[in-house]
Amino acid sequence: MSRCELTAKSPVVKNLVSHSNIKTKTTAQPNIQRKRVFSKVLNSMVRLNLATSTIRDMEHMGGFDMFILNQDDKTLSKRALEVRNRIRRKMNTAKKA
């Protein structure tokens, strides 16, 4: 099952309704892409499974670092949580120095 690692967007079950009102269950899959995203704070590339809508939202919010720092813990995957913790640690050491 495909799932976005930053927004937890996953497949949705929906009904296709015909003209005669017959309902047919289908699943709508999110457009998940395996992408390498550059983190300015870490100065390195991070590989994550992202929905294309998430990629557009990241650009709108000001980049990967700002987007992942503002996301809720419940929506992030384990790998994304590790990346966010690495970013926070790096930012804290930069403030102290």
Secondary structure, 3 states (H helix, E strand, C coil): CCCCCCCCCCCEEEEEECCCCCEEEEEECCCEEEEEEEECCCCEEEEEEEEHHHHHHHHHHCCHHHHHHHCCCCCCCHHHHHHHHHHHHHHHHHHHC
